[in-house]
Amino acid sequence: MMKIERGYTNIKKHVVLYEWKINEISSYIEKSDDHSDQNISIKSPLFSAGSDSEKKWSLEFKSSPPELSEGTEKKWLSVFLMHTTDSDAEVKTKYLCFILNNNNERVKIKKFSKTFRGKGGWGNRRFLDKNELLERKDELTPNNTLTVCIELTVFDDLTTMSNDLSILRKSKFRMADDFKKIFYSGIGCDIILKVKDQVFEAHKIVLMARSPVFLTMFSSEMRENKEYKVNIPDIDPDIFKYLLEFIYTDDVSNLDAVAEDLLEVADRYMLDSLKDKCAESLCHSLTVDNAVKLLILAERYCVEEMAEHVSNFILTNAENVVETPEYELMEKTNPSLGLVLFKKFAASKSNRAF
């Protein structure tokens, strides 16, 4: 089965339309012409782009020195977007600069894109032609007022998310903790399990969901389904407690100490995943002295991978294993298992011959 992983990147943006009216614009143009060798500037009030409450933007209007172009003197008015915050953080922007004419229409539109870092400005030195403003003053500067606007978009930092397995695994652990809480608290329990001389309270629906044996018991005409108590006289209460722990949490504390006894109970209640856990724990303790015992357990409870692993160990260490009391006992009480080992040994010899 193909594994599919997905990631998500979320980009937030904030957009503001700022309008700045400069009245008596003709006086400013005349003044700038009188000082044509200087950059005479005016600044707008500060404004915010909405990404936070701090007002850290402004517009700056400048008169640039005249330029000669094809024998004609050009006089320009410049506009700049100013970032007023002294910070090393990058601020990504895009913006439109334009003016509004007498019909409140956008004209002289200029488009920019800039990443700011710290204080600074960015714009167009040749934003407006002074002569054109004077010649078309009724259209471009009604009531001798120039309306400069900016449509500013500020992009926040990227937010990246993943559906990586580690995230899902954390969620699983939290769910297991929640089930453990309801198990030990006894809240909502609707069945009593009497195991020898100890009593455990549990939830039918949890037992049914985890074990086919409990599912059959509580969804049929069996006597246990009609009563609120189930007697289990032939299991050690301490081992049964570990069984319940696994049913509620999918884990077993101190597994290595109880794996052998728990394997039998897991088989009885058809909990294959618990059987696998027990088998893995037992295989970690595999030695020459207990190899035959573990093989018998694997065959008795039909744990094929454990049986295969232990069999290979026995064949590899055959000379020492046959000297153990466990092997001698197996020959007397379970000769069929000895025959299985013999056939496996013969097959391995045949393979090596080739």
N, C-alpha and C positions, 0 to 999 in steps of 0.2 A: 504494500500500500504506500502510495506517495505521501510524504509528509509536507504539509503546507504551513508555512510561517508567514505572518503578516506584520508589518510595521505601519505606524501612522505618524505623520508630522502635521502639527496644527500651527498655522501662522495667523496671529491676530493682528489686525490693522485698525488704526484710528484715523478718521478723516475729519478735517475741519475746513470750513470755508470762512476765511477772514477777509473782511472788507475795511479798507483804510481810505478815508476821505481827506484830501489835502486841498484846503480852500486857498484862494488868492494865489493860484498856481502861476499866473502870469508874473506876479511880483518875484516869485522864486526864480523863474526863468531869467528875468531881467537881472536879478542879483548875480546869478551864476554867470551871465554873460559879462558882467562888469568885472568878474574875477575869473576870467576864462582860463587862466593859468593854474587854477586850483580846483580841487575836488570839493565842492560844497555839498554837504549831505544833511539829510533829516532822517530821523528814525521814528518808527511807529511805536505805539505802546506794546508792551509784552503781551503775548497770548499763549494759550495752551492748545496742544493738539488732541487732548482728551485721553492720552495714554496714562497720565497721572495728573494730579491737581496742580502741579508746579507749572507756572507760566515761564517757559524757557525759549520762546521763539519771538522774533520780531522781523520787520521788514526795514530795509535801509534804501533810501532813494538818494542817488548821487548825480551830480552834473559832471560829466567827463570833459576834459579839454577837447577843443575842436580838432577834427581830422580832415585832411585833404583827400578827396576821392574824385579822380578824373577831373581835376581842376576846380572842384566845388568843395567849399568848406562845409563839413557836416558837424552838427552839434547834437550830442547824444545825452539822453537821460538814462541812467542805469538803475536796475533794481536788484537787490540781493536778499535772499533768505538768510537770516542770522541765527545761529545756534548759540545761546548765551550761557550754557552750563559747562563748567570746567570739569570734564569727566573723561576717563580713558575708555569708557564703554562706547561701543559702536551704536549709532542710531541710523537705521536705514530709512530713506525717504524717497518719495517721488512727489512732484508738485507741478501745478500749472500756474503761471503768472499771466494776468491779463488786466485790462481796464474795462470799465463799463461806459458805454456811450450814452447819448441823451435818451435813447430808447431802452436803456437798461440791458443792452446786449453786450455779450463778451466780444471784445476785439483785441487785436495785438497780442494774441495768445502765444506764450512761450512755454515749452515743456522741458522739465529737468528731472534728473535722477541723481541723488547724491547720498553717500554714507558719511555722516559727520562723526568726528571723534574729538571731543573737547570743543572749545569755543572756535567759531569761524563762520564764514559766509560763503554762499555760492549763488550765482545768478548770471545776468546778461548785461554786459556793458552797453550794448546797443539795443536797449529795450524800446525806447521811444525817440523819435526825431523831434527836437525842439521846434524847428520851423514848421513841421507838420502840425504839431499841437496848436501853434499860434494861428496857422492858416485855417485849421478846421476846428477852431475853439468852440463854436456853437454845438458841434457834433461830439467832440471828444472831451471837452471840459465845460459842460453846461454850468451856468452860474459861476464861472471861473473856478470850478471845483474839479479836481482830478480824483477819480475813484480807482484806486489800485486794489486788486484782489489777488488772493492766493488760495488755491484749493490744495491743501497739504495732506498727504497720507504718510503716517508714521507706522512702521512695522515693528511689533514687539519681537522679543527673542523667540526662536522656534521651540515648540514643545513636542518632544518625540516620545512615542510609546511603542511597546512591543508586546506581542502575545507569546513571548518566549516561555518554554516549558517551566522554567524556574518560577515564574510568576504563578502559573497554574498550580505548581507543587505547593507553594506557600498557602494558597487558598485551600488546598486539600488538607493540610495540617491544621488550619484553623477550624475546619469542619470537624475533624477528628477530635479536637479539644472540646468542641461544643457537645459532641455526643458523649464524651467521657464525663462531662459535667452532669448531664442529665442522668447518666448511669449511676454515678456515685451519690447524687442528690436524692434520687428516688422520685423525683417530680414526674407526675404523669404515668407512673408504672401501673400496669393493668394485669400483671401475671406474677405469681409467686412460684419460684423454683426451689423446692426442698431437696437439697443434696445431702444425703445422710442426715447429720444433725445440724446442718447450717441452712439458712434461708437466704435466697437472693431475690430481690425484686427486679423486674425487667419490663420491657415494652414488647408486646406481641408483634407489632408491625416491624420492629427492628429485627427481631429474631427470625421472622418469616422472610424478610428481605435478604438475609444473609445466609440462611441455612435451608436447603431443600427439606431436611427432616422436620424442622420446626414449621415450615410452610405447610407440609402435609398434615402435621399434627393439629394446627390451628385453623385449617380451612376444610376439614372433613367432619365426619360424624363421630370422630374419636372422642372418647370421654374427656380428654384434656381440653378439647375445644369448648366444652360446655361448662367447665369449671374454671376457677381462678387460681388453681394450684396444680402443679405438676410435681410428682415424686420421682426423684432420680437417685435410687439407692446404691448404685454400683459404680460411682465415680468419686474420686477423692475431691472433697470440696475445694482444696487449694488449687488443684488442677482445673476444676470447673471455673474457678474465678478467672484464671488466665484465658480460658475459652471465651468467657463473656467479654473480657478486656479486648480480645481480638475482634469479636463481633461488633463491638461499638467503635473501636478505634483503628482497626486494620493493623495493629501492632501488638507486640507482647514484650513486656518488661521482663528482664532476667530470663530470656528464652533459653540460653545455653543450659541452665540448671534444670529445666523442666521439659526439654525438647522430646525426650524419649516417651515420657508419659503422655505428653500433649499430642504426640503424633497419633496415638491410638484414639483419643477423643476426637481429634480433627477428622479422622477417617469415619468414625461413628456418625458424626453430624454432617458428613459430606462437604467439608470445608477444604477444598483442594488447595487454595492459596495458603492456608495455614499449614497444610501438610508439606507444601514446598518449603515454607519457612523452617519448619522443624527438620526436614531432611537436610537443608543447607547447613543448619547449625550442627547437626550430628556429623556430617561429612567433615566439618572443620576439626572434629575431635578424633578422626579416623587414625587408628594405630594398628600394629600387628596383633595386639592382644584383643582388641574389640572388633576387628574387621568382620569376623564370622557373625557376631551378634548383630552388627548393623546390616549385614546382608540379609539375615533372617527377617529383620524388621522391614527392610525395603520390599522383600518378596511378600510378606504377610499383608502389608498395607498398600501394595501395588504402586510403589513410587519408582517408576522405571528408571529415571535418570540417576537416582541414588543407587539403585541396584547395579546399573552399568558402571558407575564410578567405583563402587566398592569392589565389584568383580575384577575390574582391571587392576585395582590395588592388590588384591589377593594374588592374582596371577603374577604380578611383578615381584611379589614378596612370598611366593609359594613355599619356599624351603623353610621359612620361619613360621608362616601361618600354620602349616600342618603340624607343628610341634606344640601348638597351644591347646589347652584343655577345651576351649570353645570348639575347635575344629573336631576334636575327638568326640565331643558330645554330639555334634552335628551328624557325624557319620552314623551314630546309633539312632538318633531321633528323627533325622531329616535326611535320609540318604538320597532322596530325589534332588535335593539342592546340591549335594555333592556331585551328582551326575551332571547337572547343569554346568557346574564349574569345570568338570572334566571335559565336556564337549567344547566349552569355550577355550580351554587350554589347548585341546587338540587342534581347533581351528586356528588359533594363533600360531602354533608350530607349523601348520601347513602353509600359512601365509608367508612366514619367514623363509620357508623352503624355496619359495619362488623369488 
